[in-house]
Amino acid sequence: MHFDLTDLRLYLNILDTGNITAGAARSHLSLAAASARIRAMEASLGIDFLERGRRGVTPTPAGKALARHARTLLQHAERMQQDLAEYANGVKGQVRLLCNTTAITEYLPEVLADFLRDHPNLDIDLQELPSARITHALRQGAADLGIVSDAVDTHTLDTLPFRDDPLVLIMPPGHPLGEGEAPSFTDTLQHYFVGLTANSALAVYLEEQALHAGLRMQIRIRAEGFDAVMRMVAHGAGLGIVPLAALRRRTVDHPLKSFALKEPWAQRKLLLCARSFDHLPGYAKALLQALHTANSRETP
């Protein structure tokens, strides 16, 4: 058996994305090269690591065992590289940071840019995922740090407060729901929405809440980012739900009417989390400190 680190990263990327094509792209390999590597891995032991189907791939029992060991080996390799980077010019470490939609778009760009400027030997692998998938990835050792909504279970993880992140309902002036008291989320599900792209963490979260209410969101169109959602809503395309931070950042163009959502799941707080803050590699600890310090500056 001979697996190199590229093989192991490729295999985990395939599991994380659910198919070989996307895993190959994330690994910066062609599909042919990725497929050949996986076949060689399986042939070396005479067992299958992946079950292949029309909708993608899933790990076999042997594949699950391989994934556990691969994550551990890659973590150790990454920590070794980060420790040695202090002694070798030009050697870079990397922190993998998983975040929900609001954290990436509203709170992180300037903080991460400042951090990268001050740490030239560090790269950040930043990915957007729903909060539940982030906590799962942290528990599996697939990421260093995460920023999640407090609506998900963070049991067994270390956490620190990051930001308040309430959600608000927006609508154009004159919309029928704008008369009288603030509508409930269930009331809004009788009307059309402008939504975020289907793979957005917030879009997934909102559609899950609609299903919990026994209904589905009626999405007329999906837009890239909160700014596009707010502009479409202002022009009458439908209702929208965005973080209060995005609404406050909006430069006034067409007027919008907004209501705070009263449901407990909409009164979100964002948390910094990791499997163990004490056992993070040095660069990840530095990023954690930068994020926590940025939160302290923002908190009144």
Secondary structure, 3 states (H helix, E strand, C coil): CCCCHHHHHHHHHHHHHCCHHHHHHHCCCCHHHHHHHHHHHHHHHCCCCEEEECCEEEECHHHHHHHHHHHHHHHHHHHHHHHHHCCCCCCCEEEEEEECHHHHHHHCHHHHHHHHHHCCCEEEEEEECCHHHHHHHHHCCCCCEEEEECCCCCCCCEEEEEEEEEEEEEECCCCHHHCCCCCCHHHHCCCEEEEECCCCHHHHHHHHHHHHCCCCCEEEEEECCHHHHHHHHHCCCCEEEEEHHHHHHCCCCCCCEEEECCCHHHEEEEEEEECCCCCCCHHHHHHHHHHHHHHHHHCC
